[in-house]
């Protein structure tokens, strides 16, 4: 079985209605946001805060972004887990595994490499077990992740490459600079495209998602981790207050750029809610569109497939 079929078989971790209605539209926020922030400004935001970006993520989310990313990466690598299970079954039955063992991943808006490193670390930690729980000790028989990071900011990927070298991932990741709206590379190239906290920064959101569709192999999967719309009124009010009063001040004192972090707050508020994003993905042509809320909907994991 190829990687694409395994991706479909492993998709069960995502739950949630995708195409309902009943939320206030973010259209008015989006119009104000679009008028205030140009593509050039958005690119400059990440170039200016690159050196403190990872620290600010910790402070802005009180460290919770690490849990969100761990949940995202676990689901993203479900295909590798499934391949490893099939490899183990074949090995313990005394036959060779005939399917693909390399999962080609594009980490878009990958910035400083946080998601790519988590993907590689988790892939390396995976163990191949048979149905009885016995571990197959054969590193050569293991699914692997082939990762390309694409980000428009040279400053962000420069830091990512330095981090990769420090973590021992120096030659394990390809790094490229390009906007989401014009991705490098051919059609049908990747089994999986991941975008963590990046879709809301696309200059042209629909075009960026169409480009993700283009570079996915037929049957390939798009996974998005993004701030969304909280479904709990009390939690939502607390988060709004925190966003208004704390995040811009952190940007001022820690990154010396209050405006950049005010932009981040505004970008979150202007972003489509869970169902609106699902509708956009379906309109582009993705199938099996779904989402799962984390922390009451402050963040959501979105999943969609390119048809076979």
Secondary structure as GFF3:
##gff-version 3
##sequence-region A 1 308
A	DSSP	alpha_helix	3	9	.	.	.	ID=ss1
A	DSSP	three_ten_helix	11	13	.	.	.	ID=ss2
A	DSSP	alpha_helix	27	36	.	.	.	ID=ss3
A	DSSP	alpha_helix	39	49	.	.	.	ID=ss4
A	DSSP	three_ten_helix	50	52	.	.	.	ID=ss5
A	DSSP	alpha_helix	53	61	.	.	.	ID=ss6
A	DSSP	alpha_helix	64	76	.	.	.	ID=ss7
A	DSSP	alpha_helix	78	92	.	.	.	ID=ss8
A	DSSP	beta_strand	102	108	.	.	.	ID=ss9
A	DSSP	alpha_helix	114	125	.	.	.	ID=ss10
A	DSSP	beta_strand	144	150	.	.	.	ID=ss11
A	DSSP	alpha_helix	154	167	.	.	.	ID=ss12
A	DSSP	beta_strand	173	176	.	.	.	ID=ss13
A	DSSP	three_ten_helix	180	182	.	.	.	ID=ss14
A	DSSP	beta_strand	190	196	.	.	.	ID=ss15
A	DSSP	three_ten_helix	199	201	.	.	.	ID=ss16
A	DSSP	alpha_helix	205	215	.	.	.	ID=ss17
A	DSSP	beta_strand	216	227	.	.	.	ID=ss18
A	DSSP	alpha_helix	233	242	.	.	.	ID=ss19
A	DSSP	pi_helix	243	247	.	.	.	ID=ss20
A	DSSP	alpha_helix	248	254	.	.	.	ID=ss21
A	DSSP	alpha_helix	258	270	.	.	.	ID=ss22
A	DSSP	alpha_helix	274	284	.	.	.	ID=ss23
A	DSSP	beta_strand	287	294	.	.	.	ID=ss24
A	DSSP	three_ten_helix	295	297	.	.	.	ID=ss25
A	DSSP	beta_strand	299	305	.	.	.	ID=ss26
###
